[in-house]
Amino acid sequence: MAQMKKKKKEVGAISTASLPDIVFMLLFFFMVTTVMREVELKVTIKTPNATELQKLERKDLVTYIYVGKPNTTYAPLVGTEPRIQLNDSFARIEDIQPFAIQEREKINEKERNALTVSIKADRDVKMGLMGDIKQELRRAQSYKISYSAIPGEVFIP
């Protein structure tokens, strides 16, 4: 009887020729999908304290309005009175309604009711200015408003 000898099979080397292509595709994907830029704050904000806070559920459905005194860089140009900042520019009270409508138009139609306007205001801003901002948001039919605060004891002067 003849015996058959089994040949030893050697495992070939793994081809790494496509590895650079895969790495560059992943790098390109992350470069395209990553958002690097945040809003440059042009106003100074000392966030007020609050005892009862709620965290916002979906930050992608939040648009921000910043209110405070201009930074030292911008104070010579616009003065030292509290100013409103929408995205990367200073704004007037009259600009809030078109801004809120424009931000609502940017998101999906089904989620427009969930859009929250978060007001990040300095603790020294007068309530008259805050009331004017709220009135403009009502005119824009933006009824869901939140105020940014940090946890702590409320200080009443």
SENU-746504 format. One line per field, with one value per residue: x, y, z of N, C-alpha, C, O in turn. Coordinates in steps of 0.001 Angstrom, whole numbers, always signed. Layout:
% residues N
n_c1	(X:...)
n_c2	(Y:...)
n_c3	(Z:...)
ca_c1	(X:...)
ca_c2	(Y:...)
ca_c3	(Z:...)
c_c1	(X:...)
c_c2	(Y:...)
c_c3	(Z:...)
o_c1	(X:...)
o_c2	(Y:...)
o_c3	(Z:...)
END
This chain:
% residues 157
n_c1	(+827:+427:+1599:+416:+1964:+1501:+1602:+3206:+1544:+2322:+1603:+844:+2276:+573:-975:-168:-666:-3003:-3387:-2434:-4347:-6743:-6226:-5962:-8528:-10080:-8973:-9674:-12480:-12956:-11951:-13771:-16223:-15938:-16573:-14870:-14859:-16005:-18271:-16872:-16498:-17458:-18268:-18158:-18942:-20180:-21403:-24526:-25475:-27473:-29992:-31655:-31273:-31498:-30362:-29823:-31343:-30883:-28290:-27949:-30253:-30288:-29928:-27875:-27878:-25875:-25239:-23764:-21090:-18891:-15771:-12399:-11064:-13023:-14350:-13392:-14468:-17277:-18230:-18926:-21292:-23700:-24017:-25602:-24872:-25076:-24396:-21387:-21329:-22055:-25291:-28493:-31516:-33625:-32654:-32988:-35437:-35461:-33158:-33869:-35921:-34497:-32681:-34488:-35429:-33263:-33192:-34559:-37913:-39674:-38538:-38630:-40291:-38997:-36831:-34655:-33952:-31167:-30185:-27305:-26306:-24696:-24355:-24786:-26380:-29068:-32529:-34361:-33255:-33144:-35877:-36665:-35363:-36703:-39279:-38842:-38211:-40657:-42181:-41033:-42036:-40665:-40837:-39643:-37366:-34234:-32101:-28721:-26823:-24791:-24294:-24970:-25192:-27690:-27016:-28189:-28070)
n_c2	(-1173:+2145:+4997:+8220:+11268:+14079:+17384:+20133:+23054:+26341:+29385:+32222:+35514:+38330:+40651:+43996:+46047:+47521:+48863:+51623:+52988:+52481:+53702:+56405:+56846:+56617:+58747:+60916:+60707:+61307:+63882:+65249:+64894:+65894:+68553:+71344:+74005:+76237:+78703:+81903:+83582:+86832:+88299:+88801:+86434:+85769:+83144:+82742:+81353:+78482:+76555:+74472:+72530:+71438:+69179:+69672:+67669:+67056:+68385:+69121:+70293:+72824:+76288:+79125:+82177:+84771:+86981:+89790:+91867:+93349:+91775:+92751:+93167:+93941:+96007:+98736:+99187:+98754:+99638:+99511:+98611:+95991:+93588:+91827:+88693:+86872:+83893:+84481:+87257:+90611:+91787:+93451:+94032:+93800:+91964:+89446:+88062:+87428:+85834:+83671:+82521:+81810:+79916:+77951:+77139:+75767:+73203:+69837:+69395:+67896:+68068:+70666:+71721:+70964:+72574:+74414:+77518:+78648:+80833:+82353:+84266:+87008:+87408:+89995:+91326:+93454:+92967:+94125:+94062:+91297:+90727:+92019:+90408:+87994:+88763:+89197:+86603:+85383:+86628:+85405:+82946:+81140:+79348:+77704:+78092:+78220:+78879:+79308:+78093:+77559:+74967:+75709:+77780:+80261:+83615:+86464:+89799)
n_c3	(+0:-725:+858:+1547:+1713:+3711:+2705:+4165:+4731:+4290:+5808:+4024:+3763:+5090:+3075:+2997:+1352:+891:+3224:+3693:+2133:+3488:+5956:+5173:+4160:+6519:+7994:+6339:+6507:+9267:+9342:+7757:+9070:+11651:+13840:+14450:+15224:+17611:+18923:+19093:+22016:+22570:+24611:+28155:+30558:+33675:+35058:+36653:+39903:+40760:+42413:+41603:+38924:+35511:+33121:+29665:+27216:+24394:+22785:+20188:+19425:+20448:+20562:+21099:+22944:+23848:+26520:+27860:+29214:+26824:+25850:+26732:+24363:+22542:+23782:+23384:+20862:+20901:+23324:+26918:+27943:+28638:+26046:+23318:+21939:+19036:+17615:+16073:+16226:+17345:+18290:+17939:+19819:+18012:+16196:+17186:+16769:+13882:+13936:+15615:+14100:+11815:+12879:+13646:+11171:+10183:+11214:+11228:+10166:+11752:+14245:+15051:+17029:+19307:+19596:+21598:+23065:+24532:+26968:+27775:+30139:+31783:+35312:+36152:+34361:+33507:+34296:+32600:+30013:+29685:+29732:+27377:+25498:+25891:+25051:+22300:+21545:+22006:+20017:+17856:+18118:+19698:+22287:+24092:+26399:+28007:+30796:+31389:+34087:+37036:+39464:+42882:+45841:+45843:+45476:+46934:+46751)
ca_c1	(+0:+1184:+1234:+468:+2557:+833:+2514:+3004:+1141:+2812:+699:+1474:+2311:-607:-683:-442:-673:-4184:-3438:-2422:-5625:-7737:-5877:-6295:-9984:-10550:-8539:-10526:-13824:-13006:-11732:-14992:-17364:-15660:-16776:-13784:-15004:-17086:-18506:-15906:-17215:-17034:-18773:-17729:-20100:-20037:-22654:-25154:-25686:-28859:-30103:-32348:-30824:-31835:-29462:-30505:-31276:-30240:-27591:-28041:-31482:-30147:-29235:-27439:-27810:-24948:-25494:-22802:-20235:-17894:-14403:-11500:-10705:-14119:-14899:-13175:-15257:-18729:-18576:-18850:-22627:-23989:-24394:-26130:-24083:-25727:-23308:-20095:-21410:-22916:-26605:-29440:-32736:-34433:-32070:-33246:-36549:-35012:-32174:-34586:-36621:-33475:-32180:-35541:-35506:-32102:-33334:-35583:-39265:-40289:-37912:-38656:-40952:-38084:-35722:-34543:-33061:-30489:-29627:-26144:-26214:-23903:-25210:-25017:-27217:-30343:-33688:-35042:-32686:-33574:-37291:-36747:-34948:-37808:-40369:-38482:-38322:-42096:-42617:-40525:-42696:-39704:-41352:-38832:-36186:-33520:-31085:-27546:-26408:-23948:-24856:-24452:-26137:-28100:-26604:-29100:-27402)
ca_c2	(+0:+3389:+6008:+9582:+12216:+15377:+18503:+21213:+24303:+27523:+30524:+33318:+36810:+39159:+41794:+45294:+47045:+48389:+49500:+53097:+53469:+52419:+54735:+57717:+56964:+56916:+60105:+61827:+60638:+62051:+65305:+65812:+64837:+66522:+69992:+71839:+75390:+76660:+80145:+82715:+84476:+88226:+88917:+88159:+85878:+85119:+82404:+82788:+80093:+78033:+75367:+73407:+72538:+70318:+69084:+69621:+66316:+67006:+69642:+69489:+71070:+74009:+77439:+79939:+83637:+85193:+88360:+90226:+92991:+92960:+91507:+93906:+93352:+94584:+97133:+100042:+99319:+98733:+100176:+98596:+98177:+94606:+93419:+90521:+88041:+85777:+83201:+85144:+88697:+91374:+91995:+94312:+93332:+93539:+90865:+88156:+87367:+86751:+84808:+82501:+81908:+81204:+78717:+76939:+76651:+74923:+71833:+68989:+69902:+67130:+68392:+72117:+72026:+70631:+73532:+75183:+78669:+78750:+82164:+82374:+85675:+87392:+87600:+91423:+91894:+93962:+92168:+94785:+93509:+89899:+90761:+92354:+89220:+87034:+89262:+88931:+85159:+85093:+87067:+84406:+81698:+80264:+79367:+76832:+78885:+77783:+79808:+78584:+78392:+76540:+74579:+76420:+78594:+81485:+84801:+87602:+90963)
ca_c3	(+0:-803:+1856:+1020:+2652:+3732:+2544:+5138:+4085:+4978:+5722:+3317:+4450:+4891:+2214:+3629:+281:+972:+4542:+3612:+1600:+4564:+6941:+4633:+4100:+7876:+8311:+5580:+7084:+10520:+9064:+7182:+9980:+12942:+13942:+15287:+15625:+18497:+18843:+19828:+22921:+22527:+25829:+29390:+31260:+34979:+35126:+37983:+40618:+40886:+43262:+40885:+37541:+34647:+31992:+28384:+26668:+23081:+22540:+18782:+19271:+21299:+20009:+22236:+22930:+24900:+26947:+28866:+28835:+25815:+26294:+26636:+22953:+21810:+24551:+22739:+19637:+21115:+24632:+28053:+28346:+28222:+24652:+22918:+20901:+18327:+16914:+16224:+16042:+18240:+17689:+18648:+20234:+16820:+15426:+17841:+16123:+12648:+14300:+16129:+12976:+10961:+13552:+13601:+9802:+9899:+11705:+10642:+10431:+12831:+15519:+15276:+18309:+20402:+19617:+22836:+23039:+25814:+27191:+28665:+30488:+32933:+36487:+36386:+33299:+34012:+33909:+31492:+28787:+29610:+29371:+25954:+24752:+25971:+24203:+20908:+21329:+21902:+18689:+16905:+18506:+20371:+23653:+24936:+26752:+29208:+31274:+31838:+35461:+37652:+40774:+44045:+46598:+45180:+46218:+46788:+47378)
c_c1	(+870:+681:+1375:+1031:+1813:+1883:+2192:+2669:+1653:+1823:+1450:+1428:+1053:-215:-1090:-498:-1866:-4287:-3348:-3722:-6696:-7477:-6260:-7798:-10563:-10181:-9412:-11940:-13914:-12754:-13002:-16117:-17146:-15876:-15749:-14105:-16216:-17264:-17453:-16682:-16616:-17521:-18266:-18962:-19640:-21377:-23240:-25295:-27171:-28890:-30777:-32014:-31324:-30888:-30282:-30276:-30478:-29605:-27624:-29301:-31470:-29408:-28983:-27500:-26936:-25202:-24490:-22012:-19206:-16524:-13553:-11078:-11761:-14689:-14605:-14037:-16749:-19154:-18546:-20216:-22860:-24533:-24894:-25226:-24879:-24682:-22010:-20158:-22323:-24227:-27412:-30643:-33557:-33922:-32423:-34362:-36119:-34001:-32869:-35323:-35631:-32929:-33219:-35651:-34363:-32318:-34491:-36978:-39945:-39764:-37964:-39319:-40028:-36911:-35777:-33578:-32472:-29841:-28509:-25865:-25335:-24832:-25536:-25871:-28575:-31503:-34498:-34558:-33122:-35057:-37482:-36371:-36076:-38989:-40090:-38579:-39786:-42626:-42165:-41131:-41690:-40040:-40516:-37499:-35550:-32465:-29923:-27157:-25484:-24528:-24181:-25549:-26440:-27735:-27567:-28469:-28340)
c_c2	(+1234:+4368:+7396:+10489:+13553:+16458:+19552:+22484:+25463:+28665:+31666:+34605:+37605:+40385:+43082:+46410:+47996:+49135:+51031:+53674:+53518:+53512:+56117:+57904:+57279:+58336:+61127:+61862:+61474:+63536:+65959:+65886:+65546:+68026:+70525:+73197:+75579:+78166:+80863:+83697:+85872:+88987:+88127:+87700:+85251:+84443:+82459:+81387:+79768:+76763:+74210:+73514:+71300:+70336:+68988:+68252:+66266:+68350:+70055:+70294:+72317:+75079:+78418:+81425:+84021:+86656:+88703:+91418:+92514:+92710:+92757:+94179:+94169:+95804:+98488:+100265:+99473:+99279:+99106:+98145:+96734:+94550:+92003:+89978:+86868:+85158:+83973:+86662:+89336:+91666:+92971:+93466:+92930:+92351:+89492:+87388:+86709:+85636:+83531:+81777:+81182:+79913:+77597:+76333:+75698:+73462:+71121:+69460:+69184:+67538:+69879:+72496:+71775:+71599:+74358:+76336:+78791:+80127:+82040:+83844:+85862:+87671:+89066:+92082:+92287:+93126:+92817:+94246:+92056:+89812:+91085:+91162:+88196:+87469:+88983:+87442:+84738:+85484:+86075:+83034:+80667:+80308:+78525:+77532:+78277:+78836:+78989:+79052:+77290:+76179:+75350:+77177:+79877:+82664:+85930:+88795:+91805)
c_c3	(+0:+244:+1232:+2095:+2556:+3607:+3593:+4376:+4929:+4758:+5059:+4122:+4124:+4080:+2928:+2584:+398:+2307:+4467:+3068:+2687:+5595:+6432:+4465:+5473:+8286:+7600:+6144:+8355:+10313:+8544:+8205:+11309:+12864:+14928:+15916:+16516:+18308:+19676:+20709:+22873:+23749:+27031:+30156:+32570:+35228:+36535:+38580:+40654:+41726:+42545:+39406:+36816:+33476:+30706:+27753:+25367:+22774:+21074:+18497:+20155:+20516:+21154:+21922:+24118:+25222:+28047:+28371:+27817:+26439:+26122:+25200:+22217:+22525:+23906:+21496:+19902:+22474:+25711:+28560:+27910:+26805:+24412:+21819:+20343:+17411:+17126:+16087:+17081:+17513:+18533:+19025:+19007:+16009:+15995:+17143:+14804:+12930:+14765:+15008:+12063:+11581:+13524:+12207:+9460:+10270:+11025:+11068:+11587:+14200:+15850:+16591:+19495:+20493:+20902:+22612:+24435:+25925:+28215:+28973:+31721:+34108:+36748:+35313:+33890:+33478:+32788:+30148:+28609:+29208:+27897:+25081:+24746:+25096:+22725:+20590:+21236:+20530:+17605:+17154:+19016:+21854:+24614:+25194:+27996:+29543:+31805:+33233:+35926:+39010:+41904:+44748:+45844:+46064:+45915:+47510:+48188)
o_c1	(+1907:-521:+2320:+602:+1545:+2903:+1024:+3412:+1426:+1295:+2549:+630:+542:+767:-2219:-386:-1749:-5189:-4137:-4152:-7455:-8411:-6823:-8294:-11450:-11002:-9841:-12537:-14845:-13297:-13276:-16888:-18115:-15414:-15775:-13660:-17316:-16483:-17176:-17429:-15423:-17227:-17981:-19899:-18824:-22362:-22519:-25243:-28018:-27929:-30489:-32417:-31545:-30632:-31307:-29157:-29508:-30302:-27356:-29411:-32525:-28387:-29794:-27219:-27219:-25363:-24383:-22227:-18699:-16156:-13952:-10765:-11430:-15446:-15497:-14305:-17422:-20352:-18190:-20290:-22283:-25387:-24639:-24858:-25302:-24145:-21568:-19129:-23231:-24265:-27065:-30768:-34123:-34671:-32177:-34243:-36388:-33990:-32495:-35345:-35900:-32737:-32866:-35936:-34490:-31686:-35298:-37177:-40713:-40456:-37384:-38943:-40252:-36074:-36814:-32507:-33197:-29047:-28737:-25269:-25248:-25964:-26471:-26067:-29156:-31462:-35246:-35362:-33436:-35444:-38347:-36989:-36370:-39630:-40989:-38984:-40121:-43430:-42823:-40781:-41851:-39587:-40676:-36621:-36247:-32005:-30126:-27160:-25394:-25188:-22977:-26695:-25544:-28093:-27739:-28351:-27925)
o_c2	(+1308:+4522:+7686:+10456:+14067:+16456:+19821:+22924:+25525:+28864:+32031:+34750:+37547:+41061:+43221:+47588:+49167:+49953:+51697:+54743:+54481:+54172:+56918:+59021:+58126:+59046:+62106:+62933:+62265:+64362:+67115:+66846:+65777:+68684:+70182:+73489:+75128:+78810:+80483:+84537:+86063:+90171:+86934:+88468:+84330:+85098:+82245:+80381:+80659:+75994:+73055:+74458:+70252:+71391:+68307:+67738:+65515:+69336:+71212:+70914:+72804:+74808:+78521:+81866:+83642:+87478:+87988:+91915:+91398:+93345:+93703:+95319:+94995:+96564:+99335:+101407:+100236:+99370:+97955:+97370:+96292:+95345:+91098:+90696:+85982:+85830:+84108:+87295:+88701:+91776:+93273:+92319:+91837:+91784:+88477:+86179:+85522:+84615:+82434:+80546:+80075:+78923:+76425:+75144:+74897:+72577:+71740:+69875:+69798:+67376:+70302:+73495:+72318:+71459:+74926:+76151:+79011:+80523:+81671:+84562:+84986:+88117:+89359:+93297:+91540:+92640:+92128:+94001:+91635:+88932:+90510:+90932:+87600:+86628:+88581:+87064:+83835:+84759:+85923:+82066:+79468:+81190:+78634:+77563:+77868:+79578:+78067:+80248:+76229:+77006:+75605:+77206:+80502:+82713:+86309:+88795:+92808)
o_c3	(+658:+462:+499:+3248:+1470:+4297:+3870:+3498:+6138:+3664:+5477:+5048:+3006:+4385:+3398:+2922:+39:+2488:+5137:+3501:+2784:+6053:+7179:+4613:+5583:+8867:+8211:+6248:+8510:+11047:+8867:+8205:+12033:+11932:+16110:+17026:+16198:+17607:+20813:+20208:+23107:+23911:+26930:+30374:+32582:+35568:+37510:+37873:+40589:+41745:+42860:+38726:+37424:+32895:+30663:+27753:+25257:+22531:+20750:+17439:+20561:+19885:+22075:+20808:+25254:+24320:+29044:+27266:+27928:+27428:+25444:+24859:+21366:+21922:+23877:+21122:+19210:+22741:+25460:+29514:+26917:+26413:+25206:+20889:+21086:+16531:+18268:+15851:+17618:+16288:+19675:+18596:+18971:+15214:+15344:+16946:+14618:+12242:+14351:+14976:+11598:+10875:+13392:+12070:+8534:+9693:+10332:+12210:+12328:+15205:+16851:+17204:+20577:+21384:+21245:+22035:+25405:+25072:+29367:+28171:+32582:+33920:+37492:+35356:+34678:+32348:+32095:+29249:+27495:+28438:+27237:+24041:+23710:+24465:+21985:+19491:+20470:+19944:+16576:+16479:+18790:+22582:+25829:+24332:+28924:+28676:+32595:+33525:+35308:+39640:+41874:+44298:+45276:+47241:+44757:+48735:+48768)
END
